[in-house]
Amino acid sequence: MPPETAVAPKFRLRLTVQSKEAAADGIVRLRLAGADLPAWEPGAHIELALPGGLARAYSIVSGDPGRSYELAILREPQSRGGSQYVHEQLLPGDTVFTTEPKNSFALEPAGYHVFVAGGIGITPILPMIDRLKQEGKPWRLYYLGRSRGRMAYLETVAGLSPSNPGQAGIHIDDEGTSIDLAALVDGLADGTAVYTCGPNGLMDALAAQVARRPSIHLHMERFGRAEIAVAADVEAIADDATQQACDADGAFEVELRKTGATVTVGKGQTILECARTVRQGLSFSCADGYCGTCETAVLAGLPEHRDTVLSDEERQANRTMMICVGRSRTRKLVLDL
């Protein structure tokens, strides 16, 4: 494992690849073993250090308490080396380094839970259902996919509720069993908690339907980028010549205070990629604004938040930002880097 990631303080868990097997077309299942591993809650993920200074966040599907974590990893068509490495080079017996479990998709109390999982998005959902089953609480699962061959854990899903098979529904496009999201949402009781993970198109469509039902509580785990604007007013910032309002999609400057360097972030570029040209070893993982790894303190200026990590209150406070997707609403940002 390359030093840049293996020795980074946050990758404190040294694990061994206990097993690696196909879970579906383009998906492998890894069992990572260790000793006295930290406990985790449903919805949690760990970051896996990868060659080339990369790191990727993967949901924990299951595992032996204190001894192992199970992950399922989709081979991404546009992989920058992460999933490609796992699929092509990582072998049983290899050593890997990971972070301790982190949870930004926790299971919250509700009278009724409904889960909508698309493809690899089933991974954080399965342990949530296991927990609800243990507690004897009601739930319903809709597992969606384009084709049966590309859907992992089908047998597991089919066995979740033997006495009531409809409780865990499998809906496959090429078998003509896709679902109507509008009808699904219309049939939910007030106060239902809906958890969804999967392709952005699916989650955006579901979110649009849930927006019609304010009493439904939607929780999402995104794999991709979402555009979320800050609620703060540009005019409310301090009167500083370097803090003039600008188009967030245009160019702006970023001062890296600790590094003592200033970079220009152009249209179509990210703060992260520009900052890495002058400072090595910056922590990041998803590069799409959903994992929280690159969260950075904002010392001056007004950021444009485009992540799905920060709460509304945190975005309004503007104390931190995700530099992999966030931009600036002022001509200059000063970051604690």
Phi, psi and omega per residue, in radians:
M1 nan 2.311 -3.062
P2 -1.080 2.479 -3.082
P3 -1.014 -0.623 -3.035
E4 -0.970 -0.650 3.141
T5 -1.773 -0.641 -3.035
A6 -1.100 -0.594 -3.081
V7 -1.675 -0.059 3.105
A8 -1.045 2.377 -3.036
P9 -0.940 -0.620 -3.056
K10 -1.246 -0.361 3.127
F11 -1.545 1.180 -2.975
R12 -1.553 -0.184 -3.141
L13 -1.673 2.157 3.077
R14 -1.793 1.970 -3.034
L15 -2.119 2.791 3.101
T16 -1.986 2.378 3.075
V17 -1.246 1.814 -3.105
Q18 -1.348 -0.672 3.116
S19 -2.705 2.728 3.087
K20 -2.544 2.168 -3.125
E21 -2.607 2.770 3.124
A22 -1.237 2.331 3.087
A23 -1.847 -0.394 3.120
A24 -3.078 3.066 3.087
D25 -1.061 2.112 3.108
G26 1.369 0.186 3.131
I27 -2.306 2.261 3.044
V28 -1.997 2.609 3.103
R29 -1.886 2.201 3.134
L30 -1.947 2.427 2.963
R31 -1.995 2.022 -3.115
L32 -1.848 2.145 -3.031
A33 -1.924 2.618 3.097
G34 -2.842 -2.946 -3.140
A35 -2.111 2.431 3.105
D36 0.904 0.818 -3.112
L37 -1.243 2.543 3.126
P38 -1.063 2.537 3.083
A39 -1.205 2.800 3.137
W40 -2.479 2.752 3.123
E41 -1.954 2.714 3.110
P42 -0.909 2.350 -3.106
G43 1.719 -0.150 -3.083
A44 -1.301 2.765 3.060
H45 -2.391 2.856 2.970
I46 -2.187 2.703 3.054
E47 -1.733 2.338 -3.111
L48 -1.853 2.137 3.101
A49 -1.294 2.348 -3.049
L50 -2.278 2.865 -3.130
P51 -1.030 2.723 3.075
G52 1.345 0.324 3.139
G53 1.360 0.208 -3.127
L54 -1.512 2.778 2.999
A55 -2.598 2.515 -3.140
R56 -2.352 2.516 3.133
A57 -1.678 2.301 3.134
Y58 -2.320 2.395 3.133
S59 -1.192 2.511 3.038
I60 -1.487 2.154 -3.109
V61 -1.548 -0.765 -3.132
S62 -2.882 -2.912 3.112
G63 2.683 2.824 3.047
D64 -1.443 2.151 -3.080
P65 -0.885 2.170 3.109
G66 1.370 -0.096 -3.022
R67 -2.167 -0.493 -3.093
S68 -2.789 2.771 3.005
Y69 -2.187 2.412 3.043
E70 -1.872 2.300 3.111
L71 -2.169 2.710 2.987
A72 -2.202 2.205 -2.977
I73 -2.130 2.097 3.107
L74 -1.436 2.357 3.041
R75 -1.360 1.989 -3.101
E76 -1.430 2.317 3.128
P77 -1.025 -0.609 -3.120
Q78 -1.769 0.575 -3.091
S79 -1.026 2.350 3.053
R80 -1.629 0.292 3.098
G81 2.139 -0.280 -3.080
G82 -1.240 -1.242 -3.119
S83 -1.167 -0.523 3.096
Q84 -1.088 -0.757 3.118
Y85 -1.091 -0.800 -3.126
V86 -1.050 -0.766 -3.086
H87 -1.269 -0.667 -2.981
E88 -1.721 -0.487 -2.978
Q89 -2.130 -0.572 -3.087
L90 -1.188 2.307 -3.045
L91 -2.250 2.724 3.023
P92 -0.968 2.400 -3.091
G93 1.699 -0.334 3.122
D94 -1.204 2.662 3.070
T95 -1.696 2.380 3.077
V96 -2.291 2.797 3.114
F97 -2.084 2.363 -3.135
T98 -2.377 2.891 2.979
T99 -1.399 2.973 2.954
E100 -1.287 2.760 -3.121
P101 -1.030 2.463 3.084
K102 -2.305 2.531 -3.059
N103 -2.271 1.942 3.033
S104 -1.985 0.245 -3.088
F105 -2.434 0.835 -3.013
A106 -1.264 2.626 3.106
L107 -1.372 2.049 -3.107
E108 -1.732 2.641 3.133
P109 -1.093 2.474 3.082
A110 -2.847 2.798 3.110
G111 -1.241 -0.509 -3.114
Y112 -2.649 2.351 -3.141
H113 -2.007 2.312 3.046
V114 -2.111 2.325 -3.111
F115 -2.043 2.311 3.072
V116 -2.150 1.873 -3.081
A117 -1.985 2.339 3.091
G118 -2.014 2.052 3.089
G119 1.017 -2.240 -3.096
I120 -1.117 -0.204 3.088
G121 -1.140 -0.070 3.076
I122 -1.228 -0.355 -2.973
T123 -1.077 -0.816 3.112
P124 -1.359 -0.256 -3.069
I125 -1.362 -0.677 -3.063
L126 -1.005 -0.826 3.117
P127 -1.154 -0.460 3.067
M128 -1.140 -0.773 3.131
I129 -1.143 -0.703 3.090
D130 -0.994 -0.743 -3.132
R131 -1.124 -0.780 -3.140
L132 -1.119 -0.652 3.097
K133 -1.107 -0.738 3.121
Q134 -1.072 -0.613 -3.104
E135 -1.550 -0.045 3.120
G136 1.215 0.533 -3.099
K137 -1.789 2.612 -3.071
P138 -1.294 2.566 -3.141
W139 -2.736 2.912 3.085
R140 -2.616 2.361 -3.127
L141 -2.086 2.366 2.956
Y142 -2.075 1.933 -3.123
Y143 -1.846 1.989 -3.016
L144 -1.904 2.520 3.065
G145 -2.797 2.835 3.137
R146 -1.392 -0.659 3.135
S147 -2.566 2.616 -3.079
R148 -1.049 -0.672 -3.073
G149 -1.135 -0.358 -3.102
R150 -1.815 0.271 -3.123
M151 -1.938 1.996 3.139
A152 -1.366 2.708 3.036
Y153 1.098 0.514 3.113
L154 -1.079 -0.736 3.140
E155 -1.143 -0.663 3.106
T156 -1.088 -0.795 -3.141
V157 -1.105 -0.751 -3.120
A158 -1.088 -0.473 -3.114
G159 -1.673 0.106 -3.098
L160 -1.172 -0.587 -3.090
S161 -2.504 1.292 -3.085
P162 -0.992 -0.613 -3.102
S163 -1.385 -0.264 3.141
N164 -2.507 1.321 -3.053
P165 -0.960 -0.540 -3.122
G166 -1.188 -0.251 -3.135
Q167 -1.184 -0.490 3.096
A168 -2.116 1.531 -3.056
G169 -1.492 2.395 3.083
I170 -1.925 2.126 -3.028
H171 -2.168 2.010 -3.000
I172 -2.107 2.178 -3.053
D173 -0.986 -0.894 -3.029
D174 -1.350 0.042 3.018
E175 -1.912 0.100 3.075
G176 1.253 0.449 -3.108
T177 -2.039 0.468 3.109
S178 -1.145 2.841 -3.059
I179 -1.986 2.802 3.091
D180 -1.676 1.875 -3.078
L181 -1.116 -0.634 3.131
A182 -1.079 -0.782 3.134
A183 -1.159 -0.663 3.116
L184 -1.021 -0.893 -3.099
V185 -1.153 -0.679 3.135
D186 -1.060 -0.499 -3.088
G187 -1.519 0.006 -3.096
L188 -1.458 2.495 3.077
A189 -1.348 2.648 3.078
D190 -0.986 2.439 3.118
G191 1.547 -0.041 3.111
T192 -1.130 2.435 3.037
A193 -1.708 2.135 -3.138
V194 -1.898 2.171 3.095
Y195 -1.968 2.279 -3.138
T196 -2.398 2.493 3.076
C197 -2.594 2.377 -3.122
G198 2.724 -2.782 3.138
P199 -1.039 2.569 -3.115
N200 -1.025 -0.645 -3.136
G201 -1.033 -0.746 3.112
L202 -1.117 -0.840 -3.068
M203 -1.206 -0.635 3.089
D204 -1.118 -0.723 3.131
A205 -1.135 -0.716 3.124
L206 -1.171 -0.731 3.134
A207 -1.069 -0.659 3.128
A208 -1.112 -0.644 3.121
Q209 -1.277 -0.722 -3.134
V210 -1.147 -0.492 3.129
A211 -1.034 -0.399 3.107
R212 -1.351 -0.212 -3.064
R213 -2.167 1.438 -3.082
P214 -0.991 -0.384 -3.108
S215 -1.430 -0.116 3.108
I216 -1.607 2.347 -3.094
H217 -1.804 1.991 -3.067
L218 -1.761 2.303 3.078
H219 -2.155 2.266 -3.070
M220 -2.215 2.502 2.974
E221 -2.057 1.906 -3.041
R222 -1.638 2.489 2.969
F223 -1.653 -0.308 -3.048
G224 -2.162 -3.012 -3.022
R225 -1.479 2.501 3.012
A226 -2.201 2.487 3.129
E227 -1.626 1.941 3.117
I228 -2.229 2.028 -3.101
A229 -1.446 2.659 3.082
V230 -1.270 2.692 3.118
A231 -1.593 -0.179 -3.103
A232 -1.250 2.735 -3.140
D233 -1.655 2.236 3.133
V234 -0.971 -0.604 -3.080
E235 -1.226 -0.205 -3.066
A236 -1.482 -0.121 -3.117
I237 -1.280 2.877 -3.123
A238 -1.084 2.615 -3.140
D239 -1.368 1.598 -3.073
D240 -2.334 2.374 -3.077
A241 -1.077 -0.469 -3.133
T242 -1.542 0.042 -3.056
Q243 -2.075 0.794 3.130
Q244 -1.481 2.514 -3.100
A245 -1.095 2.571 3.102
C246 -2.569 2.944 3.078
D247 -1.278 2.113 -3.079
A248 -1.072 -0.418 3.133
D249 -1.527 -0.096 3.132
G250 -1.616 -2.917 -3.117
A251 -1.427 2.621 3.076
F252 -2.719 2.899 -3.141
E253 -1.788 2.584 3.064
V254 -2.269 2.108 3.058
E255 -1.622 2.193 3.060
L256 -1.653 1.729 -2.944
R257 -1.053 -0.846 -3.109
K258 -1.201 -0.620 -3.107
T259 -1.328 -0.503 -3.109
G260 1.364 0.510 -3.120
A261 -2.277 2.711 3.063
T262 -2.186 2.315 3.134
V263 -2.117 2.671 3.048
T264 -1.766 2.185 3.115
V265 -1.745 1.964 -3.095
G266 -1.499 3.000 3.075
K267 -1.048 2.283 -3.136
G268 1.512 -0.093 3.082
Q269 -1.769 2.885 3.069
T270 -2.004 2.734 3.071
I271 -1.041 -0.719 -3.113
L272 -1.015 -0.891 -3.083
E273 -1.145 -0.620 3.130
C274 -1.267 -0.685 3.129
A275 -1.130 -0.583 -3.125
R276 -1.212 -0.253 3.085
T277 -1.296 -0.339 -3.135
V278 -2.099 -0.177 3.128
R279 -2.461 2.142 -3.124
Q280 -1.563 2.773 3.020
G281 1.382 0.286 3.099
L282 -1.165 2.398 -3.122
S283 -1.391 2.250 3.031
F284 -2.776 2.865 -3.120
S285 -2.472 -1.355 -3.005
C286 -1.253 -0.524 -3.064
A287 1.038 0.335 -3.134
D288 -2.311 0.179 3.003
G289 1.424 0.361 -3.107
Y290 -2.092 -0.179 -3.043
C291 -1.772 -0.424 3.109
G292 1.526 -0.003 -3.071
T293 -1.094 -0.665 -3.032
C294 -1.606 0.279 -3.122
E295 -0.987 2.258 -3.027
T296 -2.331 2.478 3.131
A297 -1.272 2.375 3.096
V298 -1.727 2.121 -3.117
L299 -1.631 -0.527 3.125
A300 -2.785 2.708 -3.095
G301 1.644 3.051 -3.088
L302 -2.133 1.926 -3.119
P303 -1.322 2.719 2.988
E304 -1.825 1.948 -3.054
H305 -1.488 2.207 3.136
R306 -2.275 0.456 -3.125
D307 -1.800 3.070 3.055
T308 -2.104 0.436 -3.108
V309 -1.744 -0.885 -3.053
L310 -1.252 2.532 3.059
S311 -1.343 2.958 3.090
D312 -1.006 -0.720 -3.137
E313 -1.136 -0.707 -3.140
E314 -1.184 -0.643 3.102
R315 -1.167 -0.668 3.130
Q316 -1.195 -0.571 3.134
A317 -1.239 -0.543 3.096
N318 1.024 0.569 3.121
R319 -1.484 -0.478 3.111
T320 -2.411 2.932 3.092
M321 -2.694 2.830 3.039
M322 -1.682 1.930 -3.002
I323 -1.351 -0.068 3.102
C324 -1.356 -0.448 -3.125
V325 -2.271 -0.423 -3.085
G326 -1.174 2.692 3.109
R327 -2.283 -2.771 -3.084
S328 -2.251 2.450 3.039
R329 -1.728 0.064 3.042
T330 -2.205 2.814 -3.033
R331 -1.166 -0.282 3.129
K332 -2.554 2.450 2.989
L333 -2.050 2.543 3.002
V334 -2.057 2.114 -3.067
L335 -2.006 2.674 -3.123
D336 -1.491 1.139 -3.136
L337 -2.235 nan nan
